[in-house]
Amino acid sequence: MDLKQVGHSLDALISAFNSRIVELQELVIARNMYPSTSMADLSAMDTTLKTMESQIQVIKERLQEERNAIPKAKKLIEMSRRQQRMLQHMLVHKPTGMREVIDLPDSMPSCDIMDTRDYDLLSEASKVQGEPAMAPLKEKKGRISAPRWYITADELDSLSSYMRGRLTLEKVNIAINEIAVYAEANAQLITAPRKKLAEDSWEKALELRDLATSDTVKGKLFFLESDIKGPGLKLDNTGKAILTVLRHLGRIQEARIGHHRVITLLKPPLHG
């Protein structure tokens, strides 16, 4: 119901109450012709009028609450439409052959060390479509899902021809999906209990936990250069070119910690 309909309904309600009040006033005049019974009748009518006034006030307050809620509802609808357009855009441009997220045992707990506030998911979902598309940070209990900040055609075209080379949008976005998978697997190892891991996995988990406490990596999703095994991203010339592009576009950051080359996932800078 819009504001005009609400106003008409309120006017009709008030008109009905006014008609009732006029009738009561006429009854008062008629009752005055019989003074012996008029006082009791007047008291009853006074009580009725006060009840009606109270009901009108409650209706007015409720209508005001509804009016105040309308702008919020409109904003929520607009945000939902924007998110729907974004999801439709992601679905249409999703690279073929993109691998699904690796599922580890549900018994593994959620990762508490990741600072999810850094990703500002809700606020980003309400941005315009010019923003890079992304997937949610967490999907369900027992599985950590890294954000996939896929690049756009405009971003790829903004690169120099020397840096872009023969890379395509599909190749780069498949690589983004794969590095997110590597980061998710490492995050699961970091939080996995000892009894759930084999000996070799436990040794890697301890190593990853040490890396996760460093200032460069702390609070971020990350993977190691040694984790890269393809098929979409390999440590060949094409793979190195893709990593260079992702670093230039603000999707990753590399650091040397001990004998490891650690690559953290970054939220890309906002587009003006």
Buried (B, 14 or more C-beta within 10 A) or exposed (E): EEEEEBEEEBEEBEEEBEEEBEEBEEEBEEBEEEEEEBEEBBEEBEEEBEEBEEEBEEBEEEBEEEEEEEEEEEEEEEBEEBBEEBEEEBEEBBBEEBEEBEEBEEEBBBBEBBEEEEBEBEEBBBBEEEBBBBBEBBEEEBBBBBBBBBBBEEBBEEBEEEEBBEBEBBBBBBBBBBBBBBBBBBBBBBBBEEEBBEEEEBEBBEBBEEBBEEEBBEEBBBBBBEBBEEEBBBEEEBBEBBBBBBBBBBBBBBBEBEEBEBBBBBBBEEEE
